[in-house]
């Protein structure tokens, strides 16, 4: 693994952390929107009766998204550490290779074989662990897409229910719009995470 490949892994993992942070912020905004919508629906009474249960769904989706992102963040931290370990093991193996070449025909040449084999084994194990963790993280990111898609559906239903709310129409439609926009942001950010991960899935 060369320097450019190592750098691409560090950049990918760092960008994922930034994207996930943005997703977390948006999920919290959805939770706040749900609380505001609940208060508006309560004031609207019968006019927004159909909107009231929707606010519970919105809040539940926000909580699910936050929980998922927290788990993914923990996984991303582990992936970063794996990237560091892989880089160190690769450097160690490359140094052993260089020493082995320089020590050709030297009396101690044979003594390098076992340490070199050990470092190669650890390097390959790190690469395998990285590949495995990337696959797991991709699965987790795909899971975040489900609440984002559900939020788009709920936003559409929210607009329908808001249309029955009389003078509260604009307030509730604004909530529906914010949920829809937030869902799109989450989808886009998660998709960028998946793209970044896929680009560095494994470097042989």
C-alpha positions, 0 to 999 in steps of 0.5 A, spaced: 500 500 500 503 506 497 502 513 500 497 515 496 492 509 497 494 510 505 492 517 504 485 516 501 483 511 506 484 516 512 481 522 507 475 517 506 474 515 514 475 522 516 470 525 511 465 519 513 465 522 520 464 529 518 458 527 514 455 523 520 456 529 524 451 533 519 446 527 519 446 527 527 445 535 526 439 534 521 436 528 525 436 532 531 432 538 527 427 533 525 426 531 533 425 539 534 420 539 528 416 534 531 416 537 538 413 544 534 408 540 530 405 537 536 404 543 539 401 546 533 397 540 532 395 541 540 393 548 539 389 546 532 385 541 536 380 537 531 382 541 525 389 537 526 387 531 529 390 527 523 396 530 524 397 529 531 399 521 530 404 523 525 408 528 529 409 521 534 412 518 527 416 523 526 419 524 533 420 516 532 424 516 526 428 522 528 430 517 534 431 511 530 436 515 526 440 518 532 441 511 535 443 508 528 448 514 527 451 513 534 452 506 532 455 508 526 460 513 529 463 508 534 464 503 528 467 509 524 472 510 530 474 503 530 475 503 522 480 509 523 484 505 528 484 499 523 486 504 518 492 507 522 494 499 524 494 497 517 498 503 515 503 501 521 503 494 519 505 495 512 510 500 513 513 495 518 513 489 513 516 494 507 522 496 512 523 488 513 523 487 506 528 493 505 533 490 510 532 483 507 534 485 500 540 489 504 542 483 508 542 478 502 548 473 503 549 476 510 550 471 516 544 473 519 540 473 513 536 467 515 534 470 522 530 476 518 525 470 515 521 469 521 520 477 523 518 478 516 513 473 515 510 475 522 509 482 519 506 480 513 501 476 516 499 482 521 499 486 515 494 482 511 490 481 517 489 488 518 487 489 511 482 483 512 479 486 518 479 493 514 475 490 508 470 486 513 469 493 517 468 496 511 462 491 509 459 492 516 459 499 515 456 499 508 450 495 511 449 500 517 449 506 512 444 502 508 440 501 514 440 509 515 436 510 508 430 506 511 428 512 516 430 517 511 425 514 506 420 513 511 421 520 513 419 522 505 413 518 505 411 521 512 412 528 509 407 527 504 402 525 508 403 531 513 402 535 507 395 532 506 393 532 513 396 540 514 391 542 508 385 540 513 388 545 519 385 551 517 389 557 519 394 552 522 395 550 514 402 554 513 405 552 520 404 545 519 406 545 512 412 548 514 413 542 518 412 537 513 417 541 508 422 541 514 422 534 515 422 532 507 428 537 506 432 533 512 430 527 509 433 529 503 439 531 506 440 525 510 440 521 504 445 525 500 450 525 506 449 517 507 450 516 500 456 520 500 459 516 506 457 510 502 461 512 495 467 514 499 467 507 503 466 504 496 472 507 493 477 504 498 473 498 500 480 494 500 487 496 497 491 489 496 
